Amino acid sequence: MWLSLEVRLAGLPVQIPVARRFVADALGDGHPCRADAMLLASEVGTNAINHSLSGEAGGSFLLTVRWTEGWARVAVADQGAAEAPCLRRAGLGEASGRGIALLDELAVRWGFMRRSVRGTEVWFVLGEPPRRAWVHGAAGVQDSEPVSLIRVARASEAATGSRLPKVPFSGPSRPT
């Protein structure tokens, strides 16, 4: 059995530290996934603000944390965007553009669910999931193997000799 908390935050950059603190408080000081969950929640929350209607006047995003003793699943649901989350290569001097790469590197699994024009939920899992961890509501849903967008893009780069393309993520998603 896992615990779950959620909070709706205004789509403002000043809410990102609030999101980090929410995740930290939910998981507690001794949780093995706490630091990575805080970092990735910050990245995904920032993406929701910067790349969706959540960042518009009056916008918001929903942050949900589910966890057990050694596992955490965090989701950020925004208010909709024209495009799905995608990988991009950040230049050496750029301060942004590394969020999806961090997700791919640190998370056990991650993905997103598009909810038409109503929004996108980006989720990630850290730690060792319980047997029936991929749950929405009361029904269990078996997870598929993760698709690493970084590995797909690097293979494409090696095959074509070109730089990393801007590719929409088409990895695993969950039914609602």
N, C-alpha and C positions, 0 to 999 in steps of 0.2 A: 504494500500500500504506500502511496506517496501523498505528500502534502501539496497544496496548490494555493497561490495567491495571485491576484491581478490588481492592476491600478491603471487608470486612464490619466495620461499626462498631457498637458498642453504641448502643442507642436512648436516649442521654442527651444533654442539651444541651451538656455539656462535650466531646462528640465533634464538634461543629460546627466548631470551629477546626481539629481534626484533619482533617476532610473538606476544608476550604479548603486546608490545607497539602498534602494528598495531591494535589489538583488542581493546585496551583501547582508542586509538584515534578515531577509527571508532564509538564506542558506546558513547564516551563522558563522561565527569565527572559525570553527574547526572543520568546516566542510571542505573536502579536497578539491572541489570544482569552483570554489568561491572566486578566486582571482580571475580565472579565465572567463567565468560567467559574467563578471562585472565588466571586463574588457569588451567581450563580444556584445553584450547588451548595449554598451555605449556605442559601439560601431554600428550596430543594426538600428538603434534608435536615431542616431545621427543621420543614417541613410534615409530613414522614414521622413525626417524633417527636411532634408535637403533635396529629396527626389520624389516626393509625393505631395498630395494635397494636404497632408498632415502639417506641413510647414507653412501653409497659407493662413491668412488671418482667421482666427477662430478654430483652427485645426487642432487635432490631437492624435495620439496614438495609444494603443492598448498594450501594456506589458504584462505578460503572464509568466510566472515561474512555477514549475512543478519539480519536486525533488524527493529523493529518498536519502539515506545515509551516504551513499557513494555515487549518486547520479543526479543530474540536473537537466531539465529541458526548459529552455527559455524561448518565448515567442514574442515578436513585436508585430502588431497588426496596424497598418497605416490606413489612410482614408482614400487610397487610390492614386494611380499614376498611369501615364500613357504607356510606359514600357515596364517590362519585368526586370528584376534585378539582373545585373550583368557584370562580368569581370572586365576590368580594365587594368592596364599596366601603368602604374604611377611612375613618373619620372623621379630621378634622384632628388631634385629640389622641391618636389611637390609635397604639400602637407597632407593631402588627402588621396583617396583612391586605393587604399589597401584593405578595406573592410572585408570584401569577399575573399581575398587571399588569406586573411587572418582566420575567417570562418573555416575555410578549406584546410588550413594547417592545424588548427586547434580542436575543432569539433570532431567528435566520433562520427556524427552524421549531421547533415543540415539540408535545408531545402526551403521551398516556399510554396504557398498556395495562392493562386490568383482567385479573387472573388469578383470577377468581372470588373465593372467600374467602381464597385464599392470598396475595393482595397486589396492589399496583398499582406499575407502573414508570412514573415520570415522566421524560421525556427532553427534552433540548433540543440544538440545533445552533447553533454560532456559526461565523462565517467562511465561506469559500468551500469547499463540499464537493467532494471528488473525484468523478469521474464515477459511480462505483458506491458511493457512501458509505452508502446506506441498507441496511446489511447486518446480518443476524443469522446468525451462523455463516458458512458458505461461500457461500450462495446470495444473489444480489443481489435486492433488492426495490425497484421504482421508487416514489419518493415522490410523493404528490399535493400540490397546492398547499395552503399552510397556511390554516387558518380562524382569523381573528383574533377571539377571544372579546370583546375590548375593542370592536372595530368593530361586531360583532353586537349587543352590549349597548347601545352608544351609539345605534345605529339604532333599537333598540327604545325607548330612552328618548326619543328625538326624536319617534317616531311616537305614543307614548302620553302623553307629557308627564310620565311618572312617573320616579322615581329608578331608578338602576341595579338591576335585579333580581339575586337570587342564582340564577345559572344554572349548571347542570352543564356542563362542557366536553364538546362532542361532536365535536371536531375529528379530524384524521387520526390513525390508529393503525397500528401495524405488526403483522403476523402473527408468531407465535412459532414 
